[in-house]
Amino acid sequence: MTQTKRRYWLRVLFVGFIVYAATILAFMLTGNINLFPSIVLIGNFLVPVAFVTFFYEKREWFSVNMSATAMCFFFGGALGTIAASLLEPVFISELTFTTAFAVGIIEEFTKLIGVFLIARHRRYNSMLDGIILGSAAGMGFAAFESTGYAFSTFLQSGGSLTHTVFITLLRGITSPVGHGTWTAILSSVLLRESVQGKFFINGKVIKSYITVVVLHGLWDGLPLVIRYLFPWTYSVITGQILLGLTGLYILYNRWRESKLEFSEKRLDS
């Protein structure tokens, strides 16, 4: 793989950030409200697209093509958020530390809609296939969900661009250690345990699902209680960083296992 290919995700991130900053500047100079949707969409989709690009650069290691990756991003985002928005009001009346885990149970399942639709009846049965499809579905969900949060922030703040840009940047920066990582972890195990598009739910898949639900639940719920347990200024940030690093560490181990699996299959062939 060439050096250019290895760094293509950085080019996506860099160019996208320049376009994002230019759009904000143009909005500030002209006051043209038509630019606002571009600010929200670019800001919320930039990091998720760059994250998926990072994994897709290793495409010679897996059998998922560009169209399948893009469709998984869309289905995981659009259908995943729709399903979650329908289920969460039924089971969750308000967000507490306990109900945060219910959010994890629901969203970690609904994000897999994209993976199910793309991987069914296909020969996507390796951990690497699962990582790319899972990261795409998870990041699609993150992008669509964050777009909704950005519009809500804009309306609730009385049309404040500062508040909207802040929430967009915050959710964009943290998205790689959240939805994208969690779904990639789960999907890697799910597809490894599957055979030719037929999904098998066994102990390993259930264990992986519980793992990402716990990570998700703590991510949403810990900020609600940690300031009472550890009442210092950076306790919430520290907790989120530790959770993010934990998720990345688990995904890194899955990545190493998937590369070993790929090497063994290549030797066998």
SETI-602296 format. One line per field, with one value per residue (C-alpha): residue in three letters; y, z, x. Coordinates in steps of 0.2 Angstrom, whole numbers, m for minus. Each point is the difference from the previous one (the first is absolute). Example, Ala and Ser with C-alpha at 12.3 -4.5 7.8 and 13.67 -1.06 7.14 Angstrom:
BEGIN
res: [ALA	SER]
Y: [m22	17]
Z: [39	m3]
X: [62	6]
//
This chain:
BEGIN
res: [MET	THR	GLN	THR	LYS	ARG	ARG	TYR	TRP	LEU	ARG	VAL	LEU	PHE	VAL	GLY	PHE	ILE	VAL	TYR	ALA	ALA	THR	ILE	LEU	ALA	PHE	MET	LEU	THR	GLY	ASN	ILE	ASN	LEU	PHE	PRO	SER	ILE	VAL	LEU	ILE	GLY	ASN	PHE	LEU	VAL	PRO	VAL	ALA	PHE	VAL	THR	PHE	PHE	TYR	GLU	LYS	ARG	GLU	TRP	PHE	SER	VAL	ASN	MET	SER	ALA	THR	ALA	MET	CYS	PHE	PHE	PHE	GLY	GLY	ALA	LEU	GLY	THR	ILE	ALA	ALA	SER	LEU	LEU	GLU	PRO	VAL	PHE	ILE	SER	GLU	LEU	THR	PHE	THR	THR	ALA	PHE	ALA	VAL	GLY	ILE	ILE	GLU	GLU	PHE	THR	LYS	LEU	ILE	GLY	VAL	PHE	LEU	ILE	ALA	ARG	HIS	ARG	ARG	TYR	ASN	SER	MET	LEU	ASP	GLY	ILE	ILE	LEU	GLY	SER	ALA	ALA	GLY	MET	GLY	PHE	ALA	ALA	PHE	GLU	SER	THR	GLY	TYR	ALA	PHE	SER	THR	PHE	LEU	GLN	SER	GLY	GLY	SER	LEU	THR	HIS	THR	VAL	PHE	ILE	THR	LEU	LEU	ARG	GLY	ILE	THR	SER	PRO	VAL	GLY	HIS	GLY	THR	TRP	THR	ALA	ILE	LEU	SER	SER	VAL	LEU	LEU	ARG	GLU	SER	VAL	GLN	GLY	LYS	PHE	PHE	ILE	ASN	GLY	LYS	VAL	ILE	LYS	SER	TYR	ILE	THR	VAL	VAL	VAL	LEU	HIS	GLY	LEU	TRP	ASP	GLY	LEU	PRO	LEU	VAL	ILE	ARG	TYR	LEU	PHE	PRO	TRP	THR	TYR	SER	VAL	ILE	THR	GLY	GLN	ILE	LEU	LEU	GLY	LEU	THR	GLY	LEU	TYR	ILE	LEU	TYR	ASN	ARG	TRP	ARG	GLU	SER	LYS	LEU	GLU	PHE	SER	GLU	LYS	ARG	LEU	ASP	SER]
Y: [0	17	14	10	m13	m2	19	2	2	14	9	m3	8	14	6	m3	11	14	m1	0	15	9	m3	7	15	3	m1	12	13	m2	m5	m12	m12	m12	m4	m7	m17	m2	5	m14	m13	2	2	m16	m11	5	m10	m16	0	2	m14	m12	5	m5	m18	0	4	m18	m7	m13	m9	m2	m3	15	12	19	m2	m12	11	16	m9	m7	18	6	m15	0	19	3	m16	m2	17	m2	m17	7	15	m11	m13	12	10	m17	m6	16	14	10	m2	m6	m11	m15	4	4	m18	m2	12	m10	m16	8	10	m13	m11	12	5	m18	3	6	m15	m12	7	1	m17	m11	m13	6	m8	13	m11	7	11	13	0	3	14	10	m3	3	16	6	m4	7	16	2	0	12	12	0	1	14	9	m1	6	15	6	m3	11	13	2	m1	13	12	m2	1	m5	m1	m13	m10	0	m5	m15	m5	0	m8	m15	m1	m1	m13	m11	m11	m6	m3	m7	m4	m10	m9	m6	m5	m11	m8	m2	m8	m14	m2	m2	m12	m11	0	m11	7	13	m11	8	m10	7	m10	3	10	12	2	4	13	8	1	8	14	3	2	12	10	0	7	13	7	m4	4	19	0	m7	2	18	m6	m14	10	19	7	11	m13	m16	m1	3	m13	m13	2	m1	m16	m7	5	m7	m17	m1	4	m13	m14	5	0	m18	m4	8	m11	m16	4	3	m17	m8	8	m6	m18	0	6	m14	m13	6]
Z: [0	m4	12	m9	3	18	3	m11	15	6	m16	1	18	m5	m16	9	15	m12	m9	17	6	m16	1	17	m5	m15	11	13	m14	m10	13	m14	9	m14	5	17	m6	m8	17	9	m13	m4	19	5	m15	m2	14	m2	m19	4	13	m12	m14	12	1	m18	m6	6	m13	m7	17	m2	m12	3	m15	0	m4	14	12	m5	1	17	6	m7	7	17	1	m7	5	16	6	m5	9	15	1	m1	13	13	5	3	13	6	8	5	m1	17	4	m1	m16	m9	m1	m8	m13	m3	m2	m13	m10	m1	m8	m11	m7	m6	m12	m13	3	m2	m16	m8	6	m2	m14	m3	4	13	13	7	14	m12	m10	17	5	m16	m1	19	0	m15	8	17	m8	m11	16	9	m15	m2	19	2	m14	10	16	m10	m6	17	8	m14	4	19	1	m10	m16	8	m13	14	10	m16	m6	18	1	m18	4	16	m7	m15	9	12	m13	m4	18	1	m12	m14	12	9	m16	m7	15	0	m19	m1	11	m8	m17	6	7	m16	m15	m17	5	13	17	16	17	12	16	m8	m9	16	10	m13	0	19	0	m12	9	16	m8	m8	16	10	m13	1	19	8	m3	10	16	m1	6	16	3	m5	2	m10	m16	m12	7	m15	m13	8	1	m18	m5	9	m7	m18	2	7	m16	m11	9	m3	m18	m2	7	m13	m13	4	1	m17	m8	7	m7	m17	0	4	m14	m12	5	m2	m17]
X: [0	7	3	m13	m14	5	m3	m15	m11	10	m2	m19	1	11	m10	m16	5	5	m16	m9	9	m3	m18	m1	10	m11	m16	7	5	m16	m13	m7	m11	1	17	m5	m5	17	8	m10	2	19	4	m10	6	18	8	m11	4	19	m1	m8	12	14	m6	m5	18	4	m12	12	m2	m19	m14	m11	m1	m3	m19	m3	9	m9	m17	4	4	m16	m11	9	m3	m17	m9	10	m5	m18	m2	9	m12	m15	6	8	m16	m9	13	9	m10	15	19	8	15	m11	m10	17	3	m17	5	16	m11	m11	13	13	m13	m8	17	2	m15	13	11	m14	m7	18	7	m15	2	18	17	4	6	17	4	7	m17	m8	11	m2	m19	m2	10	m11	m16	5	7	m15	m11	12	m1	m19	m3	12	m8	m16	8	8	m17	m8	14	m3	m18	1	14	m10	10	17	14	13	m10	m4	18	6	m12	5	18	m2	m10	11	16	m7	m9	15	1	m18	m13	13	11	m14	m9	17	4	m17	m1	18	m6	m17	7	14	m13	m11	1	m4	m12	m9	2	3	m3	11	9	14	m12	m11	16	5	m17	0	17	m5	m17	10	12	m14	m10	15	3	m17	m3	16	0	m17	8	19	0	m8	12	16	m5	15	0	6	m8	m13	13	12	m13	m5	18	3	m16	5	18	m8	m11	15	11	m14	m1	19	0	m14	10	16	m11	m7	17	6	m16	3	18	m5	m13	12	12	m13	m5]
//
